[in-house]
Every structure is written in structure tokens, then in C-alpha cells.
Amino acid sequence: MVEKIGLRKLKVDQKAVIHSVHAQGDLGRRIREMGLIPGTEIVVTGRAPLRDPVALRLNGFTLTLRNNEADHISVEVADDE
């Protein structure tokens, strides 16, 4: 079974697949240009001491994303992870 949650709720080393991006305008375009599009597999590789930003691994590179940006992204996580 697959659970849909916000990207911010993922734990370090947890894998997920992007389900949807809810941002519009410039923010939505910038998020998509970074490769954060539906169907993309991501792994949370780390978090800063105050939990912002979050480091993600996708498509062979590492990307950091602020929590206010991550709040616009829904992901699918398998129950067994």
C-alpha cells in the first residue's frame, strides 16, 4: 500500500516518489526546473540542525530545498519503508 504525505514529513534515508507539485507561478516553475516533477524518485539524504533545509538525492545529484518549498510537494511512500 502507498501513503501520500508532504515531502517535509520524510525522514532521513527514506525513499519516495513525487506524486504532485502544488506550487504555482515562479515557485512552481523553479521547483519543476530543479527536476522535482511527478514520477521522480527521491531520497532524503540529510537535514540541517534546525531541520531546514532538507537535502534530497534525485536523478544522480543532490539538491537542497527549504521547508517552505517542500510544503508544495506531495510524495508517495511505500508502507514497508
N, C-alpha and C positions, 0 to 999 in steps of 0.2 A: 504494500500500500504506500502511496505517496502523499506526503503532507506539504501543503503550501504555507510558507511563512515569509516574513520580511527578511531581507538579506542581513540586516543588523543583528538578527537573533541567532545567526550561525555561530558555532563555536570554532575555535582554532582546530585545524586539521579536518574539519567537516566538509564534505563534498556536497554540491547541489547543482541543479540545472536551472538557469534563469527561465522563469515562466512568463513574466511580463515586466515592462518598464512603464511606470505611470507618470513620469515627468513629461512636461510639455515645453514647447518653445526652445530657448537656447540651452537650458539644462538638459532637456530630453535629447536634443541633438548631440550635445557633448558626451552624455553617457553612452549613447549608441556609437559615436565615433571612437570611443575607447574600447569597443568590442563587446560591450555589455548588452547583448541582444538575446531575445528568446531562443532557447535551444543550446546556449553556450554553457559548457560545464565549467564550474569554478570550484576552487578550494580556498578556504580561509587559511592563510599561512601565518598570520600574526595580528596582534593588536598593540597599539601604543599603550603606555601605562594607564592613561585615563580612558582607554577603550576607543579613542578617536584619534587618528583614522584607523581603518581596517586594511590589512594587506591581503590581496587576492592573487591567486595564480590562475591564469587562463590563457589559452592559445599560445603557450610557451613563454609567457612573460609575466612579470609581477607588476601589479597595479595597486596603488593606494587610493582609497576612497573615503571621503568624510561620511560620518553617520547621517548627516542631513541629505546627502546624495543617495546613500544606501537605502534610506527610508522610501525611496521611489521605486524600488526593485523588489519584486516577489520571486521567490525561488521554490523549487520542488526538491524535497529531501526524502530519501527512502527511509522507511522506519527502522531498518536494520543498521543504520549508521549512528 
